[in-house]
Amino acid sequence: MDLNTRMQNVAVVGAAGKMGSGIALLLALELAFRALENPRDTFVLSLIDTHDAGLQGLLRYVRDQARKEGERQVNRLRALFRDRADLVENAEMVEAFVAEVMLHLRTGKTLALAGDALLVFEAAFEKEEVKFQIYNELAVLCPPSAWFLTNTSSIPLHVLTDQCGIQGRMIGFHFYNPPAVQKLVELIVPEGCDPELVAASEDLALALRKKTVPARDIAGFIGNGHFMRDGLRCIREMEHLALDYGFVQAVYMVDKVSRDWLLRPMGMFQLIDYVGIDVFQLILRVMDKYLQEGLHSDLVDTLLEMGVRGGQTSSGGQKDGFLRYDKGRPAGIFDPATREYVPMDPAFTADLDGRLGPHPDPALTWKALSRDPGKEGRLRAYFATLKGLDSLGAGMARNHAEDSREAALDLVRQGVAARAEDVNAVLTLGFFHLYGPVNDYLD
Ligand SMILES: NC(=O)c1ccc[n+]([C@@H]2O[C@H](COP(=O)([O-])OP(=O)(O)OC[C@H]3O[C@@H](n4cnc5c(N)ncnc54)[C@H](O)[C@@H]3O)[C@@H](O)[C@H]2O)c1
């Protein structure tokens, strides 16, 4: 059965979630274009979630985004609608496209809706028991030829396939957040996976304009394999610094160095907040269960017990976590001793910036560099300066860069990544880093 036939009956489980809604949008647009190109075929996209209001919000989101996509692709629509004499203006074509997108969608709360699906994307909660329950049901409900594309961030796929009797029929099609924007799909191929499923997944990624990076079926894969270890090393560094400088001061310093001195888009504590401290803990737990290497943080547990969670609001706003946010920007730091946020006012930051020492090049920021065609040369010059600096900040940055490189090389040594370039690709494409952790900038 070819991919186009499979694309005629697709389901997304967990469709109203952060990842599921982006995946649903990508598929809804792709199916609409396929339907316009293959008018004799029928295309169905079943959007399944246990959350009613979420499903309604999803339909609204897909409709609004389909309009924007139609406006972007109006020339393609003109060609596809060339026989429709009733459509003259661009706006009419765009509205016809929106109607086409919505035509293929059906929503529901029960997995039975996926009963005739040939491709099932799953982006439900990252909890083993939830995924076991879903796949045990799907194994019975779906045709034996159905393929399952899971978005799990950490659970080894062979555990899911063995528990649920779907060996050979599952692949990890791991989108990054937000799926509609991020170019990366980490492709996790468990042992015994049908080679046709692997080939079809590559074709599908191409159709969705994604770049695939292969990862072995080892808990956490490449993305979280690096992020969790990088996050834990920053927490440990912060706890060590806190002995001399105090907790909130240490959080500020580590966050600042990991963002501004390593030229990353976010500091580590902001990134953990963005992902959600609860999600960070869930992934650590799953990884540690399978890898048994002490991937755990008492501090993370304590913060969650105090109700400090981070994560996003339903409209995409940042919730407070390690940091407090004002219009999306860090404005305070949580102090577990008082359970209050200490404001990051100028007096507080100036003192700590003084202790870190002068930044090697204050004009160089992630934002400026990400648009700079001469980025590579500037990065080399920057790290050459960083290498020669004798200050607390420079030492912290060098140590972090070295640990990040070791974490990446460990993934290669453990066979999670076939090559250092694959880890670099995941960090640059999936985490928006300007450079991969395996580099010679500081050698
Ligand atoms: N959030 C990220 O940054 C990110 C990135 C990559 C991968 N992932 C992975 O994607 C998956 C989803 O993560 P998320 O952040 O979108 O979570 P989320 O909590 O935003 O969404 C999960 C959705 O699943 C639904 N759900 C739960 N049980 C269900 C069931 N039995 N049937 C149908 N729907 C069910 C929920 O109602 C919710 O809408 C997880 O496996 C996660 O590890 C997340």
The ligand as an SDF file (V2000), in Angstrom:
LIG
                    3D

 44 48  0  0  0  0  0  0  0  0999 V2000
    5.5950   19.6550   24.5420 N   0  0  0  0  0  0  0  0  0  0  0  0
    6.7410   19.4490   23.9190 C   0  0  0  0  0  0  0  0  0  0  0  0
    7.6060   20.3360   23.8630 O   0  0  0  0  0  0  0  0  0  0  0  0
    6.9930   18.1360   23.2390 C   0  0  0  0  0  0  0  0  0  0  0  0
    7.9940   18.0670   22.2630 C   0  0  0  0  0  0  0  0  0  0  0  0
    8.2010   16.8590   21.5840 C   0  0  0  0  0  0  0  0  0  0  0  0
    7.4330   15.7480   21.9240 C   0  0  0  0  0  0  0  0  0  0  0  0
    6.4710   15.8490   22.9090 N   0  0  0  0  0  0  0  0  0  0  0  0
    5.6890   14.6420   23.1870 C   0  0  0  0  0  0  0  0  0  0  0  0
    4.4130   14.7870   22.5920 O   0  0  0  0  0  0  0  0  0  0  0  0
    3.4290   14.1090   23.3760 C   0  0  0  0  0  0  0  0  0  0  0  0
    2.3580   15.0970   23.7730 C   0  0  0  0  0  0  0  0  0  0  0  0
    2.9430   16.1350   24.5230 O   0  0  0  0  0  0  0  0  0  0  0  0
    2.2140   17.5400   24.7100 P   0  0  0  0  0  0  0  0  0  0  0  0
    3.2300   18.4420   25.2990 O   0  0  0  0  0  0  0  0  0  0  0  0
    1.5330   17.9310   23.4590 O   0  0  0  0  0  0  0  0  0  0  0  0
    1.1330   17.1640   25.8120 O   0  0  0  0  0  0  0  0  0  0  0  0
   -0.2650   17.8590   26.1290 P   0  0  0  0  0  0  0  0  0  0  0  0
   -0.5140   17.5710   27.5630 O   0  0  0  0  0  0  0  0  0  0  0  0
   -0.2720   19.2760   25.6560 O   0  0  0  0  0  0  0  0  0  0  0  0
   -1.2900   17.0650   25.2130 O   0  0  0  0  0  0  0  0  0  0  0  0
   -1.6480   15.7400   25.4270 C   0  0  0  0  0  0  0  0  0  0  0  0
   -3.0620   15.5660   24.9010 C   0  0  0  0  0  0  0  0  0  0  0  0
   -3.3870   14.1840   24.9800 O   0  0  0  0  0  0  0  0  0  0  0  0
   -4.7500   14.0800   25.3410 C   0  0  0  0  0  0  0  0  0  0  0  0
   -4.9810   12.7300   25.8570 N   0  0  0  0  0  0  0  0  0  0  0  0
   -4.5290   12.1670   27.0140 C   0  0  0  0  0  0  0  0  0  0  0  0
   -4.9500   10.8930   27.1100 N   0  0  0  0  0  0  0  0  0  0  0  0
   -5.6500   10.6340   25.9760 C   0  0  0  0  0  0  0  0  0  0  0  0
   -6.3220    9.4770   25.4900 C   0  0  0  0  0  0  0  0  0  0  0  0
   -6.3810    8.3530   26.1890 N   0  0  0  0  0  0  0  0  0  0  0  0
   -6.9490    9.5660   24.3020 N   0  0  0  0  0  0  0  0  0  0  0  0
   -6.9030   10.7070   23.5840 C   0  0  0  0  0  0  0  0  0  0  0  0
   -6.2850   11.8300   24.0050 N   0  0  0  0  0  0  0  0  0  0  0  0
   -5.6590   11.7870   25.1760 C   0  0  0  0  0  0  0  0  0  0  0  0
   -4.9380   15.1940   26.3390 C   0  0  0  0  0  0  0  0  0  0  0  0
   -6.3020   15.5500   26.5250 O   0  0  0  0  0  0  0  0  0  0  0  0
   -4.1110   16.3180   25.7330 C   0  0  0  0  0  0  0  0  0  0  0  0
   -4.9100   17.1390   24.8830 O   0  0  0  0  0  0  0  0  0  0  0  0
    4.1760   13.4920   24.5400 C   0  0  0  0  0  0  0  0  0  0  0  0
    4.5080   12.1730   24.2350 O   0  0  0  0  0  0  0  0  0  0  0  0
    5.4230   14.3680   24.6390 C   0  0  0  0  0  0  0  0  0  0  0  0
    6.5030   13.6910   25.2380 O   0  0  0  0  0  0  0  0  0  0  0  0
    6.2300   17.0190   23.5560 C   0  0  0  0  0  0  0  0  0  0  0  0
  1  2  1  0
  2  3  2  0
  2  4  1  0
  4  5  1  0
  4 44  2  0
  5  6  2  0
  6  7  1  0
  7  8  2  0
  8  9  1  0
  8 44  1  0
  9 10  1  0
  9 42  1  0
 10 11  1  0
 11 12  1  0
 11 40  1  0
 12 13  1  0
 13 14  1  0
 14 15  2  0
 14 16  1  0
 14 17  1  0
 17 18  1  0
 18 19  2  0
 18 20  1  0
 18 21  1  0
 21 22  1  0
 22 23  1  0
 23 24  1  0
 23 38  1  0
 24 25  1  0
 25 26  1  0
 25 36  1  0
 26 27  1  0
 26 35  1  0
 27 28  2  0
 28 29  1  0
 29 30  1  0
 29 35  2  0
 30 31  1  0
 30 32  2  0
 32 33  1  0
 33 34  2  0
 34 35  1  0
 36 37  1  0
 36 38  1  0
 38 39  1  0
 40 41  1  0
 40 42  1  0
 42 43  1  0
M  CHG  2   8   1  16  -1
M  END
$$$$
